Every structure is written in structure tokens, then in C-alpha cells.
Amino acid sequence: MEIGQRGLDLIKRFEGYSSRAYLCPAGVWTIGYGTTRINGLPVRPGMTCDHEEAEEWLRQDCNTTAAGIYPLIYADLHQNQVDALISFAYNLGVGVFKSSSLRRAINTGQEVYEELFTRWSKARDPRTGKLRVLPGLLARRKQEYVLFSEVSNA
């Protein structure tokens, strides 16, 4: 299981590129295209990168994510489905994917529908502590579903 170009492009579009380390909404230092760890060490304030480094870190992160979700999937998947699931797990974490109804539906042969993706579009508001839908996350989940649903040409 390895991410394809469509998956990389989707992640890059939604993560965005930052040449400087920043605190993401979850309070984690992040750089490049959503990278939080480099060679096993957390990203630190003041770190910088160029596009080439960011792309390499993204590929490494996607390989790690793919290795984490591969043993959790028992169904045969086409490349677009692999790409969508790696994007999903890259953003939310392998642990969330492992416990998700999305994974259960795939493994039991149930129909995979948009709501299985879009229910993962909320984040806790730091001021109120309540969960709320984030438009960017909702858009990402919808695009992951579209990619997952497209028959692969590969």
C-alpha cells in the first residue's frame, strides 16, 4: 500500500505549505505539508524548510501512515481508495482510523457512503470546549469521499 499522486495532491491542497514551523489548531508544531515529526523528533519552533524537503517529509509521513493502516484493511482496494484512506489517516491519525466506522464498513463489505467520511469534520473549540464542524475539514472529507468513490485508472 503506497500513496499515489492524487492522494499526495489532495493532502498538499488541504494541509497547505508552510516553510516555517507553526502551531496548528490542535497546538502541535507543524511544518511543510502537515509534518509534525522529522526523523522521529517533534517539529520545533524556528524550524524552516523548502518545498523539496516538505515533499520528502510528506512522502515519508504517508509511508508511515500507509504502514499503519495496511494491516487494518482486509478488503482489496484500488489506488484511489488507498489514496483517500491515507489522506484520512494522515490527518486524523491511524488510531482514529482503526476505531472508525469507515474502516469497519470497508472490512465488512458494507457500502461506504459520504457520512462515514464527513462525520470526522469536527474539532473542539478551544474557547468553549464544544465540538464544531470546521469548513476546511468538511471540504477535505468530502474530497476524500469523492476520491474513494472514483474507479481507479491505475
C-alpha positions in Angstrom: 0.0 0.0 0.0 1.6 3.2 -1.2 0.1 6.7 -1.8 -0.3 7.8 -5.4 0.0 11.3 -6.9 -3.8 12.1 -6.5 -3.5 11.3 -2.8 -0.4 13.5 -2.4 -2.1 16.3 -4.3 -5.2 16.1 -2.1 -3.1 16.2 1.1 -1.0 19.1 -0.1 -4.1 21.1 -1.1 -5.7 20.8 2.3 -2.6 20.9 4.5 -1.1 23.8 2.6 2.6 24.5 2.6 4.5 26.4 5.3 8.2 27.0 5.1 8.3 27.9 8.8 7.1 25.8 11.8 3.8 27.0 13.2 1.3 25.8 15.9 -1.6 24.1 14.2 -5.2 24.5 15.7 -4.5 21.4 17.8 -1.5 23.1 19.4 1.1 20.9 17.7 4.2 22.3 16.0 3.9 21.7 12.3 5.9 22.4 9.1 5.8 21.7 5.4 2.6 19.9 4.4 1.4 19.0 7.9 4.6 17.3 9.1 4.8 17.1 13.0 7.8 14.8 13.4 11.0 14.6 11.4 13.3 11.5 11.9 11.2 10.7 15.0 11.7 14.1 16.6 8.9 16.7 17.0 9.0 19.8 14.9 10.3 22.7 17.0 9.7 26.5 16.8 12.1 28.3 14.5 12.5 25.3 12.0 12.3 26.1 8.3 12.2 24.0 5.1 11.9 24.4 1.4 9.4 22.7 -0.9 11.7 19.8 -1.7 12.2 19.0 2.0 8.5 19.4 2.7 7.6 17.0 -0.2 10.1 14.4 1.1 8.7 14.6 4.6 5.2 14.3 3.3 6.1 11.1 1.4 7.8 9.7 4.5 4.8 10.5 6.6 2.4 8.9 4.1 4.6 5.8 4.0 4.4 5.6 7.8 0.6 6.2 7.7 0.2 3.5 5.0 2.2 1.0 7.0 -0.1 1.8 10.0 -3.4 1.3 8.1 -2.3 -1.6 5.8 -2.8 -4.3 8.5 -6.2 -2.9 9.4 -7.8 -3.4 5.9 -8.9 -6.8 4.8 -10.6 -5.7 1.5 -8.9 -5.3 -1.9 -8.7 -1.6 -2.7 -8.0 0.3 -5.8 -5.4 3.2 -5.9 -8.0 6.0 -5.4 -9.3 4.2 -2.3 -5.8 3.8 -0.9 -5.1 7.5 -1.5 -8.3 8.6 0.2 -7.7 6.4 3.2 -4.1 7.5 3.6 -5.2 11.2 3.5 -7.9 10.5 6.1 -5.5 8.7 8.4 -2.7 11.2 7.8 -4.9 13.9 9.0 -6.7 12.2 11.9 -4.2 9.5 12.9 -4.0 5.8 12.5 -5.7 5.2 15.9 -8.8 7.1 14.8 -8.9 5.2 11.6 -8.6 1.9 13.5 -11.6 2.7 15.6 -13.7 4.2 12.8 -16.9 3.0 11.3 -15.3 3.8 8.0 -12.8 1.0 8.5 -15.5 -1.4 9.7 -17.6 -0.7 6.7 -14.8 -1.4 4.3 -13.8 -4.6 6.1 -17.3 -6.0 6.3 -18.2 -5.1 2.7 -20.8 -2.6 3.6 -21.5 0.4 1.3 -19.1 3.2 2.0 -21.1 6.5 1.9 -20.1 10.1 2.4 -21.3 10.4 6.0 -18.6 7.8 7.1 -16.0 10.4 6.0 -17.8 13.6 6.9 -18.5 12.7 10.5 -14.8 13.3 11.1 -15.0 17.0 10.3 -15.3 18.4 13.8 -12.8 19.9 16.2 -13.1 21.1 19.8 -13.4 24.8 20.1 -10.6 26.0 22.4 -12.8 28.7 23.9 -16.0 26.7 24.6 -14.7 23.1 24.6 -17.6 22.1 22.3 -17.2 20.2 19.1 -17.9 22.2 15.9 -17.7 21.5 12.2 -14.7 23.1 10.6 -15.5 24.0 7.0 -11.9 23.1 5.8 -12.2 19.7 7.4 -15.6 19.1 5.9 -14.3 20.0 2.5 -11.4 17.7 2.9 -13.6 14.8 4.0 -15.9 15.4 1.0 -13.0 15.3 -1.4 -11.6 12.1 0.3 -15.0 10.5 -0.3 -15.1 11.6 -3.9 -11.7 10.2 -4.5 -12.5 7.0 -2.6 -15.6 6.5 -4.8 -13.9 7.1 -8.2 -13.0 4.0 -10.1 -9.2 4.0 -10.4 -7.5 4.2 -13.7 -4.4 2.7 -12.3 
